[in-house]
Amino acid sequence: MNRKFRNVVYNTRLYLMLAIYVIVVSFPFYFMALTSLRSQKDVYNKATMLSPTNLILDNYATVINGSNMQVWLTNSIIVGVSSSAVALVIGVLAAYSLARLRFWGSNTLAKSVLFMYLIPSSLLFIPLYIIISNLQLLNTLWALILAYQTFNVPFTTWMLLGYFRTIPAELEEAALIDGCTRLGVLGRIVLPLSAPGIVTAFIFSFTNSWNEFLYAVVLAQRSELRTLPVGIYSFQIADILLWGQIMAAAIIATVPVLALYMLVQRFVVQGLTAGSVKA
């Protein structure tokens, strides 16, 4: 009985903590959804701020029909997919080289990858602006695709480096003995075994590109080149924040990434757990 009682107490505490965690995590989304369904006047009404009353769809109609939301979505998808794909190709080659090839300074270079990812974007956008201006790529989507490599490549390399180290080297050595080249080993053995890690790296790189604001507002200033974060910012007029429309646009911007995570959730979990074994 004592053991049963202890199990009941333990499970009760566990589920209570999980319930509190779910409430805390879900509350911002709940508040954002409510705000997106309210008029500008009702947003500041404290009496009904947290209750689902006086809900309207006008904000979504304004965002979809009265703004360039379709253009922002298209630009964000193009930049996110392109920059993530380029970063993935570079990251796979860099991570495999650091994980398997032994050369002078390889360990130091592997450790420095993480520090490169941690460099704040605010320190890089001025030199990046000068470089991209000299390349005559300002006010193009190519400017964003290239600029996003500064944080996507280090992140992808660091993430795949830990994943590649979990793959037994004996498999690759056997393939090399049979006459396979290094690139052949990478394409035929390492990449198929690393599918969860590659998918995870792509998803996180895509998310980083999808949410990036500073480079997008500096390097692509024309209105037809705005991505979603910059487009959402345009709902601020001087010192007036159109909270209903901002939250409606934020909800719309969240849906594609959320759907993507739900589709590849199994791969993301496998990639994160396997890549954390040896880093």
Stockholm file with secondary structure:
# STOCKHOLM 1.0

chainA/1-279         MNRKFRNVVYNTRLYLMLAIYVIVVSFPFYFMALTSLRSQKDVYNKATMLSPTNLILDNYATVINGSNMQVWLTNSIIVGVSSSAVALVIGVLAAYSLARLRFWGSNTLAKSVLFMYLIPSSLLFIPLYIIISNLQLLNTLWALILAYQTFNVPFTTWMLLGYFRTIPAELEEAALIDGCTRLGVLGRIVLPLSAPGIVTAFIFSFTNSWNEFLYAVVLAQRSELRTLPVGIYSFQIADILLWGQIMAAAIIATVPVLALYMLVQRFVVQGLTAGSVKA
#=GR chainA/1-279 SS CHHHHHHHHHHHHHHHHHHHHHHHHHHHHHHHHHHHTSCHHHHTCGGGTTSCCSCCSHHHHHHHHSSCHHHHHHHHHHHHHHHHHHHHHHHHHHHHHHHHCCCTTHHHHHHHHHHHHTSCGGGTHHHHHHHHHHTTCTTSHHHHHHHTHHHHHHHHHHHHHHHHTTSCHHHHHHHHHTTCCHHHHIIIIIHHHTHHHHHHHHHHHHHHHHHCCHHHHHHCCSGGGCCHHHHHHTTEETTEECHHHHHHHHHHHHHHHHHHHHHTHHHHHHHHHHHTTCC
#=GC SS_cons         CHHHHHHHHHHHHHHHHHHHHHHHHHHHHHHHHHHHTSCHHHHTCGGGTTSCCSCCSHHHHHHHHSSCHHHHHHHHHHHHHHHHHHHHHHHHHHHHHHHHCCCTTHHHHHHHHHHHHTSCGGGTHHHHHHHHHHTTCTTSHHHHHHHTHHHHHHHHHHHHHHHHTTSCHHHHHHHHHTTCCHHHHIIIIIHHHTHHHHHHHHHHHHHHHHHCCHHHHHHCCSGGGCCHHHHHHTTEETTEECHHHHHHHHHHHHHHHHHHHHHTHHHHHHHHHHHTTCC
//
